[in-house]
Amino acid sequence: MAICVLDPTSEEAVTTSHRAPRLASLAGRTVGLLDNGKLRVHELLNDLETLLRTEHGVAEVLRFTKPDASRPMPPEVLAAMHACDAVISAVGD
């Protein structure tokens, strides 16, 4: 019996990206909160929204939701996030 060895490496060129510049402050900014659909993440994000508004002066909080934690974000959600200065992705449980 022959043994077949598979090579899991990709032949595609690897691209690099750079981090977005760090914000000096959240005051007056729009922050997105991404709910990944796990248990209790909604409560976590509610508390986080309160902290962002009261302690960091965030002007607007936009809420986004993924169908569930294991699936990728829908393209329309990603496009809507471009309205944010920063996005926080939360994981519940």
N, C-alpha and C positions, 0 to 999 in steps of 0.2 A: 504494500500500500504506500502510495506516494504522500509526502507531506507538502502542503501548499502553505507558503509563508506570505502573508499580506503585508504590504508596506503602508502604514497609516498616515504617512506624511503627505502633505499637499504640495502640488507643484506650482500653485499660485504664488505670485509674489506677495510677500508680507508687507503691509503698509503700516506705517506708524502714524500716530496722531499725538497731538499735544493737549494738555489739560487747558481748560478755559482759565483765563486770568482770575485770581482770587478777588472776591468783592471786598472792598474796604469796610463796608457796612451793609446791613440788610435794611436799614432805615429807608423808607420810601420805596422799597423795591417790591416786585411781584415774585412770589415764591410758589412753586407748584409742589403739591404733595401727591405722591403716587401710591395708591392702595393696591397691593398685589393680590388681594382676595383671601388672604389667610385669616384665620380666627383672631379676633381682638385687634387687628390692625386699625380698624375704623376708630376705636376708642383711643388708641395711641395717637393717631393723626389729629383727632379732635383736641387732645391735650397739647400736642405740638403746635397746632394752629393758634391756640390761646397764648402760648409762650412767645411765639413769633410776633404776634400782634402787640402784646403787652410789654414784653421785655426787649424786643429788638426793633420795634417801630415799623414792621412790615406793613406796607400800604394795602396789598391785596394778596389773597391766598386763592389759588386755583386748585381744584381737586380733580384728580384723574384716577381711573380705575382700569386695571388689567382684568381679563376674563378669569384668570387664576394664576397662581405663582409659577406654574410649569410652562405656560405658553408665552411666546413673545408678545411684546406690546403691539397692538394694532397700529398701522401706519398713521391713521387719523389722530390717534392719541399723541403719538410722537410729534406730528406736525403741530398740534395745538400747544405742545410744551414750548415751542419757540417763542411764545408770548411771555415766557417767564425769564427772570434774571437768574434764578437758581431753582433747582428741583431736588426734592428729597424723596428717595424711594424707601418705603418702609416695609419691614417684614414683621408680621405678627406671630402669634403662638404663645 
